[in-house]
Amino acid sequence: MALTLKQVRYFVATAEIGQVSQAAIHLNISQSAVTTAIRDLEELLGVELFVRSTQGVSLTDRGRDFLNHAYQVLRSVDEAMNLPHTDEEAEGKVRFAASYTVQGYFLPYHLQRLSQWYPNIDMALFEYERAHIEARLADDLIDMALVLTDNLTHPEIVSERLFASERRLWLPSHHPLSEKVNLHLYDLVDEPFIMLTVDEADQSAMRYWKRENLQPNVILRTSSVESVRSMVANGLGIAILSDLVYRPWSLEGKRIDTRSLNKDVLPMNVGLAWRRGKRFTPAMNAIREYFKQVFLTPQQNVLKRS
């Protein structure tokens, strides 16, 4: 029996979500397919990767070790499948900005790839809040930015969405809400809620709460994603955040589970932005084409691996 990428992907989804049934929903396949793939993987490796219980699954020590290797495997495959068309002739300086969330949880990996594929492009990097990014784009103090596109308000800034990151409910392991099949915002109103404020996350959150005429029971407002992660993992509250910043473990090594919400919460959209009428240089075009090739052309392969 040979190791397959399908087994690795199903294993990673199950490890991150903590329930085979929810992993199957996320992967858009049958629960039996996930169960079989994981069982075959464990037989192939000769170890148990999960501890099973009525509440779901949790990784064994060997499972945690394998998860790290699985991430490396999937990243290597994505790199091989989505190599951009290189243009070593593209050169010049690009003043490039990103907001906190994008810079911290998304951009560094792509900066490393851009430096390899476009060695003659000099990227001057900046991290600003959304309003400052818009102002600097409009004043031609920066050329391009990678931002949360739904937050843009300046009439002279145009954007191009690259991908959508689903917002899900974050729960401590074995929380009673984990057992509920269909979750809505009204199921959460009595729960202590941890509100992230960085990158206007609180404003985005209140838009979907207000749309349902509901109010969260906020016990803490914080600009730290790690604080949210730790508070949730230690059973002090729940949160709703995007998959972009999700990690299954807190700094203390405690589990964080996620659950989807029934159409109440819209995904977080990430994309490129620039000033309306901006004349693109060859270097700017190369950067834009890189992101389009990685996300727009093969999007179904990059974001919905199954």
Contacts in CASP RR format, 6 or more apart in sequence:
PFRMAT RR
TARGET T0000
AUTHOR 0000-0000-0000
METHOD contacts of the structure
MODEL  1
MALTLKQVRYFVATAEIGQVSQAAIHLNISQSAVTTAIRDLEELLGVELF
VRSTQGVSLTDRGRDFLNHAYQVLRSVDEAMNLPHTDEEAEGKVRFAASY
TVQGYFLPYHLQRLSQWYPNIDMALFEYERAHIEARLADDLIDMALVLTD
NLTHPEIVSERLFASERRLWLPSHHPLSEKVNLHLYDLVDEPFIMLTVDE
ADQSAMRYWKRENLQPNVILRTSSVESVRSMVANGLGIAILSDLVYRPWS
LEGKRIDTRSLNKDVLPMNVGLAWRRGKRFTPAMNAIREYFKQVFLTPQQ
NVLKRS
1 40 0 8 1.000
1 43 0 8 1.000
1 44 0 8 1.000
2 44 0 8 1.000
3 41 0 8 1.000
3 44 0 8 1.000
4 37 0 8 1.000
5 73 0 8 1.000
5 74 0 8 1.000
5 77 0 8 1.000
6 37 0 8 1.000
6 306 0 8 1.000
7 37 0 8 1.000
7 38 0 8 1.000
7 40 0 8 1.000
7 41 0 8 1.000
7 44 0 8 1.000
8 41 0 8 1.000
8 70 0 8 1.000
8 73 0 8 1.000
8 74 0 8 1.000
9 27 0 8 1.000
9 74 0 8 1.000
9 305 0 8 1.000
9 306 0 8 1.000
10 23 0 8 1.000
10 27 0 8 1.000
10 29 0 8 1.000
10 33 0 8 1.000
10 34 0 8 1.000
10 37 0 8 1.000
10 38 0 8 1.000
11 37 0 8 1.000
11 38 0 8 1.000
11 41 0 8 1.000
11 49 0 8 1.000
11 66 0 8 1.000
11 67 0 8 1.000
11 70 0 8 1.000
12 67 0 8 1.000
12 70 0 8 1.000
12 71 0 8 1.000
12 74 0 8 1.000
13 23 0 8 1.000
13 26 0 8 1.000
13 27 0 8 1.000
13 34 0 8 1.000
14 20 0 8 1.000
14 23 0 8 1.000
14 34 0 8 1.000
14 38 0 8 1.000
14 50 0 8 1.000
14 57 0 8 1.000
15 49 0 8 1.000
15 50 0 8 1.000
15 59 0 8 1.000
15 63 0 8 1.000
15 67 0 8 1.000
15 70 0 8 1.000
15 248 0 8 1.000
16 23 0 8 1.000
16 246 0 8 1.000
16 248 0 8 1.000
16 258 0 8 1.000
17 23 0 8 1.000
17 26 0 8 1.000
17 257 0 8 1.000
17 258 0 8 1.000
18 56 0 8 1.000
18 57 0 8 1.000
18 58 0 8 1.000
18 248 0 8 1.000
18 255 0 8 1.000
18 257 0 8 1.000
19 56 0 8 1.000
19 57 0 8 1.000
19 178 0 8 1.000
19 257 0 8 1.000
20 31 0 8 1.000
20 34 0 8 1.000
20 35 0 8 1.000
20 38 0 8 1.000
20 56 0 8 1.000
20 57 0 8 1.000
21 31 0 8 1.000
22 259 0 8 1.000
22 260 0 8 1.000
23 34 0 8 1.000
24 30 0 8 1.000
24 31 0 8 1.000
24 33 0 8 1.000
24 34 0 8 1.000
25 260 0 8 1.000
26 260 0 8 1.000
27 34 0 8 1.000
27 306 0 8 1.000
28 304 0 8 1.000
28 306 0 8 1.000
29 306 0 8 1.000
38 49 0 8 1.000
38 50 0 8 1.000
41 49 0 8 1.000
42 48 0 8 1.000
42 49 0 8 1.000
42 50 0 8 1.000
45 62 0 8 1.000
45 66 0 8 1.000
47 60 0 8 1.000
47 62 0 8 1.000
47 63 0 8 1.000
47 66 0 8 1.000
48 60 0 8 1.000
48 62 0 8 1.000
48 63 0 8 1.000
49 59 0 8 1.000
49 60 0 8 1.000
49 62 0 8 1.000
49 63 0 8 1.000
49 66 0 8 1.000
50 57 0 8 1.000
50 58 0 8 1.000
50 59 0 8 1.000
50 60 0 8 1.000
50 63 0 8 1.000
51 57 0 8 1.000
51 58 0 8 1.000
51 59 0 8 1.000
51 60 0 8 1.000
55 173 0 8 1.000
55 174 0 8 1.000
55 178 0 8 1.000
58 173 0 8 1.000
58 255 0 8 1.000
59 67 0 8 1.000
74 305 0 8 1.000
78 302 0 8 1.000
79 113 0 8 1.000
81 298 0 8 1.000
81 301 0 8 1.000
82 293 0 8 1.000
82 294 0 8 1.000
82 298 0 8 1.000
82 301 0 8 1.000
82 302 0 8 1.000
83 117 0 8 1.000
84 113 0 8 1.000
84 117 0 8 1.000
84 289 0 8 1.000
84 290 0 8 1.000
84 293 0 8 1.000
84 294 0 8 1.000
85 289 0 8 1.000
85 293 0 8 1.000
86 117 0 8 1.000
86 118 0 8 1.000
87 117 0 8 1.000
87 118 0 8 1.000
87 282 0 8 1.000
87 286 0 8 1.000
88 118 0 8 1.000
88 119 0 8 1.000
88 120 0 8 1.000
89 120 0 8 1.000
89 282 0 8 1.000
90 118 0 8 1.000
90 120 0 8 1.000
90 121 0 8 1.000
90 282 0 8 1.000
90 283 0 8 1.000
90 285 0 8 1.000
90 286 0 8 1.000
91 120 0 8 1.000
91 121 0 8 1.000
91 282 0 8 1.000
91 283 0 8 1.000
92 120 0 8 1.000
92 121 0 8 1.000
92 122 0 8 1.000
92 281 0 8 1.000
92 282 0 8 1.000
92 283 0 8 1.000
93 121 0 8 1.000
93 122 0 8 1.000
93 123 0 8 1.000
93 124 0 8 1.000
93 283 0 8 1.000
94 121 0 8 1.000
94 122 0 8 1.000
94 123 0 8 1.000
94 124 0 8 1.000
94 143 0 8 1.000
94 144 0 8 1.000
94 281 0 8 1.000
94 283 0 8 1.000
94 284 0 8 1.000
94 287 0 8 1.000
95 124 0 8 1.000
95 126 0 8 1.000
95 141 0 8 1.000
95 142 0 8 1.000
95 143 0 8 1.000
95 144 0 8 1.000
96 123 0 8 1.000
96 124 0 8 1.000
96 125 0 8 1.000
96 126 0 8 1.000
96 142 0 8 1.000
96 143 0 8 1.000
96 144 0 8 1.000
96 145 0 8 1.000
96 146 0 8 1.000
96 287 0 8 1.000
97 125 0 8 1.000
97 126 0 8 1.000
97 127 0 8 1.000
97 128 0 8 1.000
97 133 0 8 1.000
97 136 0 8 1.000
97 137 0 8 1.000
97 142 0 8 1.000
97 144 0 8 1.000
97 145 0 8 1.000
97 146 0 8 1.000
98 107 0 8 1.000
98 125 0 8 1.000
98 126 0 8 1.000
98 127 0 8 1.000
98 145 0 8 1.000
98 146 0 8 1.000
98 147 0 8 1.000
99 127 0 8 1.000
99 128 0 8 1.000
99 129 0 8 1.000
99 130 0 8 1.000
99 133 0 8 1.000
99 145 0 8 1.000
99 146 0 8 1.000
99 147 0 8 1.000
99 148 0 8 1.000
99 199 0 8 1.000
100 127 0 8 1.000
100 129 0 8 1.000
100 198 0 8 1.000
100 199 0 8 1.000
101 148 0 8 1.000
101 198 0 8 1.000
101 199 0 8 1.000
101 201 0 8 1.000
101 225 0 8 1.000
101 244 0 8 1.000
101 245 0 8 1.000
102 146 0 8 1.000
102 147 0 8 1.000
102 148 0 8 1.000
102 270 0 8 1.000
103 127 0 8 1.000
105 225 0 8 1.000
105 244 0 8 1.000
105 245 0 8 1.000
106 146 0 8 1.000
106 244 0 8 1.000
106 270 0 8 1.000
107 146 0 8 1.000
110 290 0 8 1.000
110 291 0 8 1.000
110 294 0 8 1.000
111 123 0 8 1.000
111 125 0 8 1.000
113 290 0 8 1.000
114 121 0 8 1.000
114 123 0 8 1.000
114 287 0 8 1.000
114 290 0 8 1.000
115 123 0 8 1.000
117 290 0 8 1.000
118 283 0 8 1.000
118 286 0 8 1.000
118 287 0 8 1.000
118 290 0 8 1.000
121 283 0 8 1.000
121 286 0 8 1.000
121 287 0 8 1.000
123 287 0 8 1.000
126 136 0 8 1.000
126 142 0 8 1.000
128 136 0 8 1.000
129 199 0 8 1.000
130 147 0 8 1.000
130 148 0 8 1.000
130 151 0 8 1.000
130 152 0 8 1.000
130 199 0 8 1.000
130 200 0 8 1.000
133 142 0 8 1.000
133 145 0 8 1.000
133 147 0 8 1.000
133 273 0 8 1.000
134 152 0 8 1.000
134 153 0 8 1.000
134 154 0 8 1.000
134 157 0 8 1.000
134 273 0 8 1.000
135 154 0 8 1.000
136 142 0 8 1.000
137 143 0 8 1.000
137 144 0 8 1.000
137 145 0 8 1.000
137 154 0 8 1.000
137 156 0 8 1.000
137 157 0 8 1.000
137 273 0 8 1.000
137 274 0 8 1.000
137 275 0 8 1.000
138 154 0 8 1.000
138 156 0 8 1.000
138 157 0 8 1.000
138 275 0 8 1.000
140 275 0 8 1.000
140 278 0 8 1.000
143 274 0 8 1.000
143 278 0 8 1.000
143 281 0 8 1.000
143 284 0 8 1.000
144 272 0 8 1.000
144 273 0 8 1.000
144 274 0 8 1.000
144 284 0 8 1.000
144 287 0 8 1.000
144 288 0 8 1.000
145 272 0 8 1.000
145 273 0 8 1.000
145 274 0 8 1.000
146 270 0 8 1.000
146 271 0 8 1.000
146 272 0 8 1.000
146 273 0 8 1.000
146 291 0 8 1.000
147 159 0 8 1.000
147 270 0 8 1.000
147 271 0 8 1.000
147 272 0 8 1.000
147 273 0 8 1.000
148 199 0 8 1.000
148 200 0 8 1.000
148 204 0 8 1.000
148 268 0 8 1.000
148 269 0 8 1.000
148 270 0 8 1.000
148 271 0 8 1.000
149 159 0 8 1.000
149 161 0 8 1.000
149 269 0 8 1.000
149 270 0 8 1.000
149 271 0 8 1.000
149 273 0 8 1.000
150 204 0 8 1.000
150 266 0 8 1.000
150 268 0 8 1.000
150 269 0 8 1.000
151 199 0 8 1.000
151 200 0 8 1.000
151 203 0 8 1.000
151 204 0 8 1.000
152 159 0 8 1.000
152 273 0 8 1.000
156 275 0 8 1.000
156 276 0 8 1.000
157 273 0 8 1.000
157 274 0 8 1.000
157 275 0 8 1.000
157 276 0 8 1.000
158 273 0 8 1.000
158 274 0 8 1.000
158 275 0 8 1.000
158 276 0 8 1.000
158 277 0 8 1.000
159 271 0 8 1.000
159 272 0 8 1.000
159 273 0 8 1.000
159 274 0 8 1.000
160 271 0 8 1.000
160 272 0 8 1.000
160 273 0 8 1.000
160 288 0 8 1.000
160 292 0 8 1.000
161 269 0 8 1.000
161 270 0 8 1.000
161 271 0 8 1.000
162 270 0 8 1.000
162 271 0 8 1.000
162 272 0 8 1.000
162 291 0 8 1.000
162 292 0 8 1.000
162 295 0 8 1.000
162 296 0 8 1.000
163 269 0 8 1.000
163 270 0 8 1.000
163 271 0 8 1.000
163 295 0 8 1.000
163 299 0 8 1.000
163 302 0 8 1.000
163 303 0 8 1.000
164 267 0 8 1.000
164 268 0 8 1.000
164 269 0 8 1.000
164 270 0 8 1.000
164 303 0 8 1.000
165 242 0 8 1.000
165 243 0 8 1.000
165 244 0 8 1.000
165 267 0 8 1.000
165 268 0 8 1.000
165 269 0 8 1.000
165 270 0 8 1.000
166 242 0 8 1.000
166 243 0 8 1.000
166 260 0 8 1.000
166 267 0 8 1.000
166 268 0 8 1.000
167 240 0 8 1.000
167 241 0 8 1.000
167 242 0 8 1.000
167 243 0 8 1.000
167 261 0 8 1.000
167 265 0 8 1.000
167 266 0 8 1.000
167 267 0 8 1.000
167 268 0 8 1.000
168 240 0 8 1.000
168 241 0 8 1.000
168 242 0 8 1.000
168 243 0 8 1.000
168 246 0 8 1.000
168 258 0 8 1.000
168 259 0 8 1.000
168 260 0 8 1.000
168 261 0 8 1.000
169 177 0 8 1.000
169 183 0 8 1.000
169 188 0 8 1.000
169 238 0 8 1.000
169 239 0 8 1.000
169 240 0 8 1.000
169 258 0 8 1.000
169 259 0 8 1.000
169 260 0 8 1.000
169 261 0 8 1.000
170 228 0 8 1.000
170 229 0 8 1.000
170 232 0 8 1.000
170 238 0 8 1.000
170 239 0 8 1.000
170 240 0 8 1.000
170 241 0 8 1.000
170 246 0 8 1.000
170 256 0 8 1.000
170 257 0 8 1.000
170 258 0 8 1.000
171 177 0 8 1.000
171 178 0 8 1.000
171 232 0 8 1.000
171 238 0 8 1.000
171 256 0 8 1.000
171 257 0 8 1.000
171 258 0 8 1.000
171 259 0 8 1.000
172 232 0 8 1.000
172 233 0 8 1.000
172 234 0 8 1.000
172 235 0 8 1.000
172 237 0 8 1.000
172 238 0 8 1.000
172 254 0 8 1.000
172 255 0 8 1.000
172 256 0 8 1.000
172 257 0 8 1.000
173 233 0 8 1.000
173 254 0 8 1.000
173 255 0 8 1.000
173 256 0 8 1.000
173 257 0 8 1.000
175 235 0 8 1.000
175 238 0 8 1.000
175 257 0 8 1.000
177 183 0 8 1.000
177 187 0 8 1.000
177 188 0 8 1.000
177 191 0 8 1.000
177 238 0 8 1.000
177 259 0 8 1.000
178 257 0 8 1.000
178 259 0 8 1.000
180 187 0 8 1.000
180 259 0 8 1.000
182 262 0 8 1.000
183 259 0 8 1.000
183 260 0 8 1.000
183 261 0 8 1.000
183 262 0 8 1.000
184 212 0 8 1.000
184 261 0 8 1.000
184 262 0 8 1.000
184 264 0 8 1.000
185 208 0 8 1.000
185 209 0 8 1.000
185 212 0 8 1.000
185 214 0 8 1.000
185 261 0 8 1.000
185 264 0 8 1.000
185 265 0 8 1.000
186 212 0 8 1.000
186 214 0 8 1.000
188 216 0 8 1.000
188 238 0 8 1.000
189 214 0 8 1.000
189 215 0 8 1.000
189 216 0 8 1.000
189 217 0 8 1.000
190 217 0 8 1.000
191 217 0 8 1.000
191 237 0 8 1.000
191 238 0 8 1.000
192 217 0 8 1.000
192 219 0 8 1.000
192 236 0 8 1.000
192 237 0 8 1.000
192 238 0 8 1.000
193 216 0 8 1.000
193 217 0 8 1.000
193 218 0 8 1.000
193 219 0 8 1.000
193 237 0 8 1.000
193 238 0 8 1.000
193 239 0 8 1.000
194 218 0 8 1.000
194 219 0 8 1.000
194 220 0 8 1.000
194 222 0 8 1.000
194 227 0 8 1.000
194 228 0 8 1.000
194 231 0 8 1.000
194 232 0 8 1.000
194 236 0 8 1.000
194 237 0 8 1.000
194 238 0 8 1.000
194 239 0 8 1.000
195 201 0 8 1.000
195 202 0 8 1.000
195 205 0 8 1.000
195 216 0 8 1.000
195 218 0 8 1.000
195 220 0 8 1.000
195 221 0 8 1.000
195 222 0 8 1.000
195 239 0 8 1.000
196 202 0 8 1.000
196 205 0 8 1.000
196 222 0 8 1.000
196 223 0 8 1.000
196 225 0 8 1.000
196 228 0 8 1.000
196 239 0 8 1.000
196 241 0 8 1.000
197 221 0 8 1.000
197 222 0 8 1.000
197 223 0 8 1.000
198 223 0 8 1.000
198 224 0 8 1.000
198 225 0 8 1.000
201 241 0 8 1.000
202 221 0 8 1.000
204 268 0 8 1.000
205 216 0 8 1.000
205 240 0 8 1.000
208 264 0 8 1.000
208 265 0 8 1.000
208 266 0 8 1.000
209 215 0 8 1.000
209 216 0 8 1.000
211 264 0 8 1.000
212 264 0 8 1.000
219 236 0 8 1.000
219 237 0 8 1.000
220 227 0 8 1.000
220 231 0 8 1.000
222 228 0 8 1.000
222 231 0 8 1.000
225 241 0 8 1.000
225 245 0 8 1.000
226 250 0 8 1.000
226 251 0 8 1.000
228 239 0 8 1.000
228 241 0 8 1.000
229 247 0 8 1.000
229 250 0 8 1.000
229 251 0 8 1.000
229 256 0 8 1.000
230 250 0 8 1.000
230 251 0 8 1.000
230 252 0 8 1.000
231 237 0 8 1.000
231 239 0 8 1.000
232 238 0 8 1.000
232 239 0 8 1.000
232 250 0 8 1.000
232 256 0 8 1.000
233 249 0 8 1.000
233 250 0 8 1.000
233 252 0 8 1.000
233 253 0 8 1.000
233 254 0 8 1.000
233 255 0 8 1.000
233 256 0 8 1.000
234 250 0 8 1.000
234 252 0 8 1.000
234 254 0 8 1.000
240 261 0 8 1.000
240 265 0 8 1.000
242 267 0 8 1.000
242 268 0 8 1.000
243 258 0 8 1.000
244 268 0 8 1.000
244 270 0 8 1.000
246 256 0 8 1.000
246 258 0 8 1.000
247 256 0 8 1.000
248 255 0 8 1.000
248 256 0 8 1.000
249 255 0 8 1.000
249 256 0 8 1.000
250 256 0 8 1.000
271 291 0 8 1.000
272 288 0 8 1.000
272 291 0 8 1.000
274 280 0 8 1.000
274 284 0 8 1.000
278 284 0 8 1.000
280 288 0 8 1.000
294 302 0 8 1.000
295 302 0 8 1.000
295 303 0 8 1.000
END
